[in-house]
Amino acid sequence: MTTLAWFVPAVIAWALAVRFFWKAGAWLPYFILGAAGGAVLAVVAARDLLPGELMVRVATAHAVHAVSWLLGIRTELFDDRAGELLVIGVPHHQEWTRLSIGIECSGLLELAALMGLVLFYPALPKGRRLLVLLAALGLTFIANVVRMLVIVGAVAYGGQDWLDIAHVVFGRAVFFLLAIGIYWFAITRPTLRVVYARLREA
């Protein structure tokens, strides 16, 4: 069974369910189903139906490569199409490390999740929703590039022994802190504005 064979019925069923909850004014199930279902469907479409994941991986590799050279870290793009990046350490580390930018490091999952949350967030005015979404997606891409730069820098100056801890601990910690700021901008701040406005009206 091809992905398209079940993807189209799944999209239709999801859209009908989201519309039902929207019409009923059941905002919590509307938001949960819309955001979570939309994120999952977006990831499936980007991976299996469209070259979305590949485009994000390649864009991430190019961005990391360009900024690394500006920071004095020598990198080479090993395979443009696969979004893979080669890193060479400083002179006392004469070793090449191949970093493959897969689905986790590409930022696709985070981009899809944020897209779903912003698009279906009822407290965010429709007029500002698209602008907030575009800004949040751009900031998330930049945050993911910073995460990769942390990993690249650790490997370049610390050698291959630092790869695992840089990927699992340092990179994720940096991205988590940046993501908090992005979610504050996209979700928390609009919510506080709505709550404040309602308190003033009460």
C-alpha positions, 0 to 999 in steps of 0.5 A: 500500500503506497503512502498516497493511498492512505494519506489522502483518506487520512487527511480528509478524515482529519480535516472533517474531525477538526471542522466538527470540533471547530463548529461545535466550539470544542476548542481543546479537542480542536486544538489537540487534533488540529495541531498534532494531526497536522504536524504528523501529516506534514512530516509524512508529506515532507518525507514520503510525498514531497522533497520537503525533508531533503530540502530542509536537510540540504538548507541546514547543511549549507547554513552550517557550512557557511557559518562554520567557515565564518567562525574559522572552522573548516568544513566541507559538504560531503553530499549536497543532496543528502544533507551530509556535512564533513567536519575537520578538527583543529590541527592537533586533531587530524581526523575527518568526522562525517555528520549526517543530518537526518530527520532529528537534526534537520529540525523537520519534526520541530518545524512541523510541531510548531506549525501545527501549534500556531496554525490551530491555536485559537487564542492567536488572532487570524490576522497575525497567525501567518506572520507569527508562523513565518517568524517562528519557523524562521527562528526555529530553523536558525535555532537548529543551525545553532544546535548543529554548530555546537556539535560541529564546534565540539567535534572540530576542537575536541575530536570525535570523542566529543561527538556523542555528548555534543549531540545528546547533551550540548546540542539539545540543551542549546536548542531547548533553551532557544525553543523556549524563547520561540514558543514564548514568542509564538504561543505564550505571549499571545495567550498572556495578551488574551488573558490580560485583555479579558481581565481588563474587560471583567 
